[in-house]
Amino acid sequence: MPVPLLDLSAQYRPIRGQIAKAIDAVLDDQRFILGPPVERFEREVAASCNVAHAVGVASGSDALLLALMALNVSPGDEVITTPYTFFATGGAIARLSAKAVFVDIDPATYNIAPDQIEGKITPRTKVIMPVHLFGQCADMDPILEIADRHKIPVIEDAAQAIGATYKGRQAGSMGIFGCFSFFPSKNLGAAGDGGMVTTQDTALAEKVRILRVHGSKPKYYHSLLGINSRLDAIQAAILSVKLPYLSEWSEKRAENARFYNQQFSGMKNGVRPLRVVTPYIAPHNQSIYNQYVLRVKDRDALLEHLKKNGIGCEIYYPVPLHLQPCFSEWKGKEGDFPQSEKAALETIALTDSSPAASSIPSESTPRILAGAKL
Ligand SMILES: *Cc1c(COP(=O)(O)O)cnc(C)c1O
C-alpha cells in the first residue's frame, strides 16, 4: 500500500460539514476580500499565538515581504538569515533589493546558529530573520539578546511553526514580527494561499494593515507604497474551522514522530545498523513537526528505495539559498556554509507527519526503510 507524504483528505473528512457551512456563509454574504471572517480569524490567531495583533495577508511569502517593508528595509540594507530554508525567506529580501547575509545552521536542529550571527552584523544590518524550520523554533534567546544589544529588530519566519513553542513562548510572539503561512501543506492549511503577520506593536500592525491594501488609508489616499495582499474571506472562514483542531493535529504528528524515532533507532539492515539520524528537538522546544526529517549519508539511495516502494518522501531543500542562481548577485559559493550544504545533501523528509485521524503512522515504513541498502 503506498504511503503518501501528506494525506490531507484524512484531515478534511471529519470536518467537511463544518467547512462547507463556513464557505456557504461567505458565499451568502458575497464579501470576499477581508471583512468579518478575516477579522475574526485575525483575533483567533492573535489569541492563540499570544500576541496583540495579527494581520491576514495573501501568503506566507507576502507576510515576510510586508514585515520587511514595514521596517523600511531598502536597497542595500542587509538582512541576516539562514541559507537552509524555503526560497521565500530570501525572495522577500531580494524583492526589496536588500541583501541577504547568510549565517550557517546548527547541524542538529537545522536552524540558524546563533553564535555565528554577531560576526555578520554591519552598520547596514537592518533585520535579523531566523526561520523556525520543520516546525521547531530557532534558538531565540541568544538571537534576541544579540539583536537587542545592537538594536536590530527580529522577524520570525514562522511559516512552518504555527503553535510551536520555545521555552513556553509561542512561535511568532518573540520577534517584532512573526510571519505565518497557510499554504495547504503547513500544519494549519487553507484551501489555497494565505498568510498572517503577527506583532505586539500597535503602530507596526497598523502599518502592515495599510501596506496590504496598496498603502492606502483612507481608501484611495496613499501615504505609503504598498502592495495588494489580503487574506480572502473564504480562506479565513475555513481556517477558523480548522484552528481549534491545530494543537490536536500537531500532537498527532509528534506522536507519529515518536513512533518513527523508536522504530528507526538501532535499526539493523543485515549486519550493519542503518545510520539514520532521527530529528533532534532541543529540550526547550515543542516542535509541531511540519516535516519529519531524517539525516542519512547515502540519502539519494534511500530516496530511490523509498520511492520505488511507494513511501512518500521529499527533499527539503536540495539547494541552499546562497547557491541559487537567482541570488548570484550575493556572490555565494560552494563551501561558504558547510553545514547547510551538508544538510541539503543528507536530509530526507519522510511520511508520515500526516495529520490523519489515526495516530499511528505507516507500519510498513520502518520495514521498507530497514530494507534499504545503505
Ligand atoms: C511556506 C514557507 C514560506 C512561504 O509561505 P507561502 O504561504 O507558501 O508563500 C516562507 N518561509 C518558509 C520557511 C516556508 O516554509
The ligand as a Tripos MOL2 file, in Angstrom:
@<TRIPOS>MOLECULE
LIG
   15    15     1     0     0
SMALL
NO_CHARGES

@<TRIPOS>ATOM
      1 C1          5.9430   28.0120    3.2510 C.3       1 LIG1
      2 C2          7.0470   28.9190    3.6450 C.ar      1 LIG1
      3 C3          7.0750   30.2760    3.2980 C.ar      1 LIG1
      4 C4          6.1120   30.9020    2.3160 C.3       1 LIG1
      5 O1          4.7950   30.6830    2.5410 O.3       1 LIG1
      6 P1          3.7520   30.7120    1.3030 P.3       1 LIG1
      7 O2          2.4490   30.8180    2.0080 O.co2     1 LIG1
      8 O3          3.9250   29.4580    0.5460 O.co2     1 LIG1
      9 O4          4.0440   31.9200    0.4970 O.co2     1 LIG1
     10 C5          8.0810   31.0740    3.8090 C.ar      1 LIG1
     11 N1          9.0340   30.5690    4.5850 N.ar      1 LIG1
     12 C6          9.0780   29.2590    4.9100 C.ar      1 LIG1
     13 C7         10.1650   28.7770    5.8040 C.3       1 LIG1
     14 C8          8.0940   28.4000    4.4400 C.ar      1 LIG1
     15 O5          8.1480   27.1040    4.7520 O.3       1 LIG1
@<TRIPOS>BOND
     1     1     2 1
     2     2     3 ar
     3     2    14 ar
     4     3     4 1
     5     3    10 ar
     6     4     5 1
     7     5     6 1
     8     6     7 2
     9     6     8 1
    10     6     9 1
    11    10    11 ar
    12    11    12 ar
    13    12    13 1
    14    12    14 ar
    15    14    15 1
@<TRIPOS>SUBSTRUCTURE
     1 LIG1         1 GROUP 0 **** ****
